[in-house]
């Protein structure tokens, strides 16, 4: 359940929590109560250490329609923030209204997962991030072509250089997207607080739903 919890995401999302204090650095931000102990960055692989610059770059890419062959859709077109970064239909459409076989799953708290997609075919977020871009039923764009598009954008080249020490590349593009997803941590919904004994926002309808 996302609800108010989006204000608790370790990555600050524009316009979602204007009154919230600045987030802790991603390298030291601790997991919410009830999660595996330690900093969220501990879930990242050695070749893609979680940093603010990488997560913010991944956020930009997540909303960038240039990562689809026709420029119609972005990752965010299917993973809708208002639906907990999940799809809002039975099947998530791709470019040219192509239909796949499943809907887009939610993305919160995937830092602690060990397999991805509904069928678990990707073992890491880095591998998962590249597959929808190249899938002909989804974004239908080869990674080298996606990189070529980003190379034409001076601001994007600068962002990649700041995050990864070099221009966009076929390995750092999915790493940046994975960093954004890894930073989507939700642990402060009304139900999360209920489990911790705080029922101020957990009314009778929620109790009936829980039952």
NUKE-706788 format. One record per atom (N, C-alpha, C): x, y, z; residue in three letters. Coordinates in steps of 0.05 Angstrom, whole numbers, plus 5000, padded with zeros to 4 digits. Each point is the difference from the previous one (the first is absolute). Layout:
XYZala
...
END
This chain:
501749765000unk
498350245000unk
501850255000unk
499650174980unk
501750234999unk
498950235016unk
497750124992unk
498850215015unk
501950215008unk
500050075026unk
501850215011unk
502949914998unk
500449744996unk
502749905002unk
501950114979unk
498950124979unk
501950104979unk
501750225012unk
499150145021unk
501750195013unk
502449875014unk
499849735004unk
502149865013unk
502049874981unk
499550034974unk
501949894981unk
502750125004unk
502149844999unk
502750105004unk
500850184978unk
498849974976unk
500650184978unk
497950214999unk
500750255002unk
498050224999unk
498850014972unk
497449984999unk
498650024974unk
498850274997unk
500550134978unk
499250284996unk
497050035004unk
499250205015unk
497350095005unk
498449805017unk
501249795010unk
498449815015unk
500050065030unk
502150125010unk
500250055029unk
501450275004unk
498750214992unk
501350265000unk
500950085028unk
498549915021unk
500650095027unk
501949815015unk
500749784987unk
501749815013unk
502950105002unk
501449915021unk
502850085002unk
501749864979unk
502350104994unk
501749874980unk
500649715008unk
500049814981unk
500549725007unk
502949975009unk
500549795015unk
502749935008unk
501549914976unk
502750035000unk
501649904978unk
499449714995unk
499749924975unk
499349724994unk
502049805010unk
502550095003unk
502049815010unk
499749935029unk
498650165016unk
499849965028unk
497149965010unk
498050054982unk
497249995009unk
499449725009unk
498849985023unk
499449745012unk
497349904990unk
499749744999unk
497449884992unk
497950065021unk
497450024992unk
497950055020unk
499849785021unk
498750065022unk
499749795021unk
498649754988unk
500949775008unk
498949764990unk
501349894975unk
501750164987unk
501549914977unk
502749885009unk
501449864982unk
502649915007unk
501850235009unk
501549965022unk
501550225012unk
502350094981unk
500850255004unk
502250114985unk
499250204979unk
501950134987unk
499450204980unk
498949874975unk
498250144986unk
498949904975unk
502249954980unk
502150155001unk
502249974980unk
501349735002unk
499649865022unk
501249735003unk
498849804981unk
497650074989unk
498849824981unk
501050034971unk
501650204995unk
501050054973unk
502549834994unk
500549924975unk
502449854993unk
502450185001unk
502449885002unk
502450165002unk
500550184976unk
499149924976unk
500550164976unk
497850214996unk
498250025018unk
497950214998unk
499250105027unk
502050105015unk
499450115027unk
497950214998unk
498250005019unk
497750185000unk
500850285009unk
499750204983unk
500650275006unk
497750184992unk
499850235011unk
497950194993unk
500250074970unk
502450054990unk
500250074971unk
499049784982unk
500649755007unk
499149784983unk
496949965002unk
499050035024unk
497149975003unk
498550224986unk
501050255002unk
498750224986unk
500249984970unk
502249904990unk
500349954971unk
498049784992unk
499849795016unk
498149794993unk
497150115000unk
499450185018unk
497350125000unk
499550154974unk
501950154990unk
499750144975unk
499549804977unk
501549795000unk
499749804979unk
497349865002unk
499049965024unk
497549865005unk
497750144987unk
500250264998unk
497850174988unk
500750084971unk
502149904988unk
500950084974unk
498949834978unk
498350114982unk
498849854979unk
501949934977unk
502350125000unk
502049944980unk
501049715002unk
499449875022unk
500949735004unk
498149804986unk
497950104987unk
498449824984unk
500450074970unk
499849804983unk
500750044972unk
498450234987unk
497450025006unk
498450214988unk
499750255016unk
501250015024unk
499850235017unk
497250025013unk
498549785000unk
497350015011unk
499949975030unk
501749825010unk
499849925028unk
502650015015unk
499950025026unk
502349995018unk
499449775019unk
502049945017unk
499549805021unk
497650095017unk
499850265005unk
497850105017unk
497349984987unk
499949954974unk
497449974987unk
498549765010unk
501549795008unk
498749755010unk
500349995030unk
502250085011unk
500450005029unk
499150275010unk
497450025007unk
498850265006unk
500350075030unk
501250235004unk
500550085028unk
497450005017unk
497850094988unk
497550025015unk
498849725006unk
501249804988unk
499149725006unk
502249845013unk
501750145016unk
502149865013unk
502249914981unk
500450154979unk
501949934979unk
499449734987unk
497449944997unk
499149754988unk
498250074976unk
499349814984unk
498150044978unk
497250025011unk
498350144985unk
497350045008unk
498049844983unk
501049814985unk
498349834984unk
501049715000unk
498349824988unk
500849725000unk
502549954983unk
500350164978unk
502349974982unk
501150284996unk
502650035002unk
501350264995unk
500750024971unk
499150214986unk
500550034972unk
502850104994unk
501149924976unk
502550094991unk
499850204978unk
502150044985unk
499950194977unk
497949904980unk
498850194986unk
498149944980unk
497749835010unk
499550035026unk
497849855014unk
500349704999unk
502549914997unk
500549715001unk
499349905028unk
499049755001unk
499249895025unk
501949775008unk
500950025025unk
501749795010unk
498349785013unk
501149885021unk
498549785013unk
499450055029unk
501150225011unk
499650055029unk
499850305004unk
499350085025unk
500150285007unk
502650075014unk
500550255003unk
502550095013unk
499849985030unk
501749855013unk
499949975030unk
500950255014unk
499350025025unk
500950225016unk
503050005005unk
501150235005unk
502950025003unk
501050065028unk
498350065018unk
500950085027unk
501349765014unk
502250065014unk
501449815017unk
501349774985unk
500550034974unk
501449794986unk
502949985006unk
501150185016unk
502849985008unk
500549745015unk
497949895012unk
500449765016unk
499149744985unk
499450034974unk
499149764985unk
502549874987unk
499649754993unk
502249844988unk
499249904972unk
497650064991unk
499249934973unk
497950214991unk
499850044973unk
498450224990unk
498449914976unk
497950154993unk
497849924982unk
498349805015unk
497549974990unk
498249825012unk
501149715000unk
501549934980unk
501049734998unk
502949975011unk
501150225011unk
502649985013unk
502349964981unk
499750074975unk
502149934980unk
502550185002unk
499950215014unk
502450175004unk
500949985029unk
502649965003unk
501149965027unk
500850265014unk
500350224985unk
500850265011unk
498350224988unk
499850225015unk
498650244989unk
501450104975unk
502749984999unk
501550094977unk
499249854975unk
499749735002unk
499249844977unk
497050064993unk
498450035020unk
497250054996unk
499650274984unk
501550205008unk
499550274989unk
500450014970unk
501849844989unk
500650014971unk
497949854984unk
498649805011unk
498449834984unk
497450134989unk
498650165015unk
497650134988unk
500750194977unk
502450135002unk
500850184979unk
500349854973unk
501149775001unk
500549854975unk
497849814992unk
498149955018unk
497849824994unk
498250124978unk
499649854978unk
498550104977unk
497050065007unk
499049885021unk
497350055008unk
499850235020unk
502250105009unk
500050225019unk
501250254988unk
502550065004unk
501250254990unk
501449974974unk
500849764993unk
500949924973unk
502450174990unk
501950045017unk
502450164992unk
502549865009unk
501849964982unk
502649875007unk
501650195019unk
501349905019unk
501550175019unk
502050184986unk
501549904980unk
501950194986unk
498550234988unk
497649964989unk
498550224989unk
499150195021unk
499249905023unk
499250175022unk
502350175009unk
502449885001unk
502450155008unk
500650224980unk
499749944974unk
500550214980unk
498150245004unk
497549955007unk
498250225004unk
500850175024unk
500949875021unk
500850145024unk
502650164996unk
501849894983unk
502550134994unk
499650274986unk
497750044987unk
499450254986unk
499050215019unk
499749945025unk
498950185021unk
502350075018unk
501050254998unk
502450085016unk
499449985030unk
497650075009unk
499349995028unk
500149715010unk
499049824983unk
500049725008unk
502849885001unk
501750084981unk
502849925001unk
501350095025unk
499550255008unk
501250115024unk
499049855025unk
497449925000unk
498949865023unk
501349725002unk
500349874977unk
501449735001unk
502850035009unk
501450214991unk
502850035007unk
500250055030unk
498250165011unk
500050055029unk
499449755016unk
498349834989unk
499149765015unk
501949764996unk
501049974976unk
501649764993unk
502850064989unk
500750254998unk
502750064991unk
500449994970unk
497849984984unk
500349994971unk
497350044987unk
499950034974unk
497550054986unk
498149765001unk
497550024991unk
498249785000unk
501249754986unk
499449775011unk
501049754989unk
497949785005unk
500349784986unk
498049795002unk
500149865027unk
502150035015unk
500149885027unk
499050205021unk
500650264997unk
499250195021unk
497150094997unk
498849984977unk
497250074997unk
498249835017unk
500249734999unk
498349845018unk
500950025029unk
502650065005unk
500850035028unk
498750255013unk
499850214984unk
498750245011unk
497049955006unk
498649874981unk
497249935005unk
499849825025unk
501849815003unk
499949835023unk
500550155026unk
501750214999unk
500550165024unk
497550155008unk
498550104981unk
497550145006unk
498049815014unk
499749764988unk
498149815011unk
500949915028unk
502649965003unk
501049915026unk
499550215022unk
499750254992unk
499650215020unk
497050045006unk
498249864987unk
497250035005unk
499249825024unk
500250125024unk
499549855025unk
497650125013unk
498049835005unk
497650095013unk
499649855026unk
500050155022unk
499749875026unk
498450165020unk
498450194990unk
498650185018unk
497150044992unk
498849804988unk
497150024994unk
498449975026unk
497450054999unk
498349975024unk
500249715010unk
500249814982unk
500149725008unk
502749945013unk
502150114988unk
502649965013unk
500050105029unk
498950245003unk
499950125027unk
498249835019unk
497849894989unk
498249835015unk
501649755011unk
501649894983unk
501649765008unk
502050075022unk
500750265002unk
501850095021unk
498550115024unk
497349975000unk
498450075023unk
498950285000unk
500350154977unk
498950274997unk
497549984983unk
497750035013unk
497449974985unk
498650274996unk
501550225002unk
498750264996unk
498750034972unk
501249884980unk
498950024973unk
498949734990unk
499349835019unk
499049734993unk
497249975011unk
498050084984unk
497350025009unk
498549734997unk
497450025005unk
498349754999unk
499949884973unk
499850154978unk
500149874973unk
502549844995unk
502350125010unk
502549854996unk
500149755017unk
498850015024unk
499949765017unk
498349784987unk
497850084988unk
498449804986unk
501549894976unk
501550174986unk
501649894978unk
502249815009unk
501250075022unk
502149825011unk
498849735008unk
497650015012unk
498749755009unk
499249834976unk
END
